[in-house]
Every structure is written in structure tokens, then in C-alpha cells.
Amino acid sequence: MSARRFLSISSVLSLSLLLATGAVSAAPAAGQGQGQGEGQGARFSDIVQMAPPRDRARMNARVFDKVWTEVRRGYYDPTLHGVDWEAARARFRPQALTATDDRSLYRSINEMLDLLDDGHAGASPPAAVRRQETQYDRRAVMGMTLMRGEDPDLWTVERVRQGSPAEEAGVQLGWTLDSLDGRPWGPDVEVQEGRPVQLVLTDETGARRDTRLTPRLMDGPQPFTADKSRPGVLVLTVEQFDAGLGRWLGSELDGLPPDVDVVLDLRANPGGRLWEAESVLTCFLPRDQVWATRTGRTGRPVTLRASGDCGDRNAPVANEVAVLVDRGSRSAAELTPAALQEAGRGIVVGEKTIGSVLIAQETDLPDGGKLTLSRANFVTAGGVRLEKRGVTPDIEAPRSVAQRRSGEDPTLEAAIAALQAERVQAADQPSGL
């Protein structure tokens, strides 16, 4: 499978495996996989499959057929990007029916969905769905967020929660997780409170790191946070576009002095609800301003306007705005900066995004898993199709792993400097009479 997967923007969440691990604090793709073989062991493809029990085979068939039918009937492109879907069924259904566990079943399904070459087309096993649904609850965690790279079997530690078992065990940002208890990592893996696990990780030098830790109960992370510690700057960090984001943002902006700059941090944000992206834009753009067009399977275009829920605000704020993005910013976290940039309403700072922006929805599967599938194409108000193209920042300011470990943030500092420069430039402009 590819790293593109699981970043829906219009359905509940992206069960993307960017943030979903039984140990992880969250995410996403949309919330939507499979793990990497042990450092010295066999890859998943080398594992011999035994014939599944009859009930298992029946459920495998139900899940596979649901996915295959949904794509055939509901995918936004009726030509399915030229893929012979009948041939895909003949190829992958036998693999799915003989799967003996969720990992092998969903790997077969996702390999089929990969034929669409669509970052939002993906299926999440029940364990990943359960994690997504409880990501903000108090639960047993290892305390690290994993991000999958271009190699579908390569998972990199994106974040380590402060005070977590992972931090105490010395796990570092940028390491890769190879296996847990001798089994390749995958989205079907779950951990239990008080039950120790043995991890095999690889550090940045390529050295193997054998690590033992015990998951424990921790409160879930906050999806949105506000940092007011810097004079003249309000930093709003959004982990993903969850329900209530627009109203929260509106409350944070209410009463904000005009000389306070706003930084919207969307780094490593996998997306989420399209409505909340529209609500965020409503906080900054004139109400009903057109910001995009979506086109579904029927070919009928639908205009998207800044008409969302920005709390009790009746008008957008006039404060200067900068948006932080990186290669982990996807879906709604790409649409939002693109719209503000195109409208001349905000400076985009950071790294170019990958371009995973088709509008998707989730469908429940018979075993408790979920299918995320693109239901509409998307172009900006200026006619730009961001899929596979991404958002190019106005100011390139990447942040290295070493800088993240040390707490340095050149991306944020570049954004603050740019906003201050704009304010100085505006003050130097002669006023009209």
C-alpha cells in the first residue's frame, strides 16, 4: 500500500494511519496498513497463510464485496481512472477470502484500492477504527504517533508524547518501528494497559534499538490548542479537522486585538471534516466568498463558499494570518491554506504538501472496519486542481528532525518574522485623505 491512503476530508475523520496506533495518540484517514517486518525477520508477504475457518471466510467475502461494490457504484470517476474493476475483483477476491486475520484481509483490499492511485481510497480494519473513535479518551497507550512513508511497511515515529512510556523508554523522533512482540507492526495491532511489549526500532544511524515498555492509561490529546505565550502572536494548533473546530476557532478569535498576528499550525494534520475546513475559512474570508468547486460522479459542479460555523462571529477577523504546513499536511489541511493563499488572506510557510485533496466519505464495513472513498473532485476558486500537485508555500522553511528533538522551530519563527515584516510594511504605506 502507499503512504497516500486514509485522508478523508468530508467524512467523520481520516482514519489514516498517520496517527492511528493502539499506542498512538491519534489520527487519522482518514483514519486508515500494515507493518514492517522485523529488523532481522521475514516480511509480511513471506508469512504462510492457512485456510481460514468458515465463518472467517464468509465475513471476508462480505467485507471484500462491500468494498468492491462501493467503488464500482460510488467512486467519483465513473471510469475508475481506467482500472479494469472486474479484473481487479478476479485477482484480489481469492486472496481476501483465504485471509486468516484482519491484517491479511485488509492488505489484499488495500492493494486492490491502490490501483486507483488515489490518496483517499483506503480501508481501515476494526482495530484502527476503534482507536480512531476513542483517540481523545483516556486509554492505554505507548505514547507515540507513527507516520507511514512511501514504503508501505515503513513506520516512522512522528511524535513522542511527554510523560509517556515511549518517552521514558528513550524512543526518539525519526526512529522507525519494525516490530512489536516479534510481529511486524500494522494497524490491527492493539496494546493493553500494564502488559509489557517488546519493540524493535531502528535509529537514524541504522542501528537496531531493542526497547521494552509497558503501555498505561493516559488522557487523550487535545485536538485544538491555543498558545498565547508570545507577545503579539496567537498560535492555534489544529491536530485534525474534527467536529467543533470552527466554533472553537471563533471563540479564540473573539476580542483578539487587531495588533495580534494569528498563526494557524496545520503541520502533520491529516485532514478531517470538510465542513470544519469551510468553518475555518469563514473565520478569515468574507462570508459567502467562493473558495472552491467540487464535482461528483454525475459531473454536476457544486460551489463551496465561506459559509461555515465560526462561533458567534458575524464577520471575519482582520488580523494578519500565516499558515504552517509540511508534508504531513493533507486533505483539509491543504485545502485551507490553498484557499487563504489564493485569496491573498494568508501567508503559507513551511514545506510543499503532497496533494491528497479529493473529497471523500467513509462507509461502514460489515466487520466494523471502514472504507474511505473519494466521492468528488476538487478545484480551487482559481481553477487549480491540487490533487497530486499540493500547496507550495510562500516561504520555504522546513524543520529537521534534529530541530524538532531540540525544540527549535524555524518554521514558526519564519512565519512570525514574515507577519511582522508585513505589519511594518503596512505601517509605512501613506494613508489616503
Number of C-alpha atoms within 10 A of each C-alpha: 20 20 19 24 33 37 40 38 36 26 22 20 31 39 36 36 32 33 34 31 31 28 24 27 31 30 34 30 40 43 35 32 29 23 24 24 24 21 18 9 14 13 15 20 10 9 9 6 13 9 11 15 11 11 9 17 19 13 15 27 20 15 25 22 17 16 24 18 13 13 23 15 11 16 21 23 21 15 12 16 13 10 12 11 19 10 9 15 17 10 13 17 19 14 16 25 23 21 23 17 15 21 19 22 23 26 24 22 25 23 17 21 25 18 17 18 15 21 30 34 31 35 34 34 24 20 20 32 26 17 27 29 16 13 24 16 16 13 20 23 27 28 28 28 24 28 24 24 14 11 11 17 22 20 28 22 21 21 23 23 17 11 10 19 23 24 18 13 13 12 22 20 21 21 22 25 27 27 22 22 13 15 20 23 25 29 24 22 18 15 20 17 14 13 11 15 17 15 21 24 24 18 16 12 7 10 11 16 18 11 15 15 20 19 22 20 17 19 13 18 15 13 17 17 16 15 11 12 9 10 8 14 19 21 20 20 20 22 25 31 30 22 15 16 23 24 20 17 22 23 15 15 20 13 9 15 12 11 12 18 22 23 26 22 24 26 23 23 28 34 40 34 26 26 23 26 28 25 27 25 28 27 26 21 25 16 16 12 15 18 24 22 20 18 19 19 17 10 13 9 14 13 13 17 20 24 19 20 24 28 20 10 15 13 13 18 21 15 17 20 24 27 28 26 30 27 19 21 30 35 38 31 33 31 30 23 28 26 22 20 20 15 15 10 18 23 23 26 28 24 23 23 23 22 22 29 30 31 25 32 26 27 15 17 19 15 13 14 20 26 29 32 31 27 22 25 21 22 19 19 19 13 11 14 18 22 19 15 14 21 27 21 21 16 17 17 22 19 16 14 16 11 12 15 14 9 9 14 15 16 22 22 13 19 26 23 12 17 22 17 12 14 14 11 10 11 10 9 8 7 7 4 3
